[in-house]
């Protein structure tokens, strides 16, 4: 007889929360009769400034079969949370889930851009990706490298060797569900290997929270700017009054003139301010103290993410 579900949930708190969030979003989508085109990610909508779709597309599922497949695989992959002795664990799981959501979405858009602009395949302009599959495939890949002896259990009765699971699942879903996003799944695998092989590393709670803050900022800003949702309490206006004072960082000689900042450069200006502050007051002293260049690496990564979505 297996262990009670309660104990499994306690041992996989992050996985359980994500499954609950995805299930609640699926229920809301069904209740409100929302189509995948309203929440999914496509090149066309990204060009129009709907960058918030990178987040909504990852956590949205349209069919119950899609939801069950992804959540069943995710539940099995939640074993990562129990591998703290191997340098994984709950914190690692949450930190790199954030990376997988953002970078796999950005990589999909990059692939679409190359196919459309380089190879003139206009079909991919309107291809819409939706679902948590990119993150699922990412964790399959990470676990296949970190713990190749593990098994991937699907639906409680189908078991696959984790070492072959990423590509087995990629082929399986492409055959069984032809409309599934092949590039979306592939992007998760690519980012997963980048994490597993250490190409993306050094993530900690500080950088995860910093990145989460930027994601929320870009999410709200893109919702407002694209006209998808009107935040009555938020107004973004051009600043044209030359009498406004400059903002100066004391002790480093940097000055940001606050006049004539158009609305579309709001995030760019914010990134400049925060970048200057981080470099001079937080990161450089920390790097000097720790003798570690990772702080500068992630500072550049965060600014790149913000500038990518402006």
BELKAJO-V423527 format. One line per field, one symbol per residue. ss: DSSP state (2 for helix, 1 for strand, 0 for the rest). phi: phi as a letter, one per 30 degrees, with the letter a starting at -180 (. if undefined). burial: # if it has 9 or more other ideal C-beta (glycine too) atoms within 8 Angstrom, else .. A space follows every 10 residues. Layout:
ss->???
phi->???
burial->???
This chain:
ss->0000222222 2022222222 2222222222 2200022220 1022222000 0022222220 0002222222 2222222222 2202220022 2222222222 2222222222 2222222000 0222200010 0022222222 2222220000 1111000111 1222222222 2222220000 0222222222 2222220000 0000222222 2222222222 2222220000 0000000010 0000001110 0001110000 1022222222 2222222222 2222222222 0002222222 2222222220
phi->.ddeeedddd dbdddddddd dddddddddd dchcddddbd cbddddddjd dddeddddcc bccddddddd ddddddddee dccddcicjd dedddddddd dddddddedd deddddddch cdeddcdcca jddddeddde ddddddbddd cccciibcbb dddceedddd ddddddbedd dddddddddd dddddddidc aidbdddddd dddddddddd ddddddidbc dddcbcbdcb ddddddcbdd jbidbcdcdh cdddcedddd dddddddddd ccdddddddc hbdddddddd ddddddddcd
burial->.......##. .#####.##. ###.##.##. .....#..## ###.##...# ########## #....##### ########## ####...### .######### #########. ######.... ...##.#### ########## #######..# .###.....# .#.###.### ..##.....# #.######## ######...# ..#...##.# ##.##.#### ####.#.... ........#. ........#. .....#.##. #...###### ########## ..#..##... ....#####. .##.###.#.
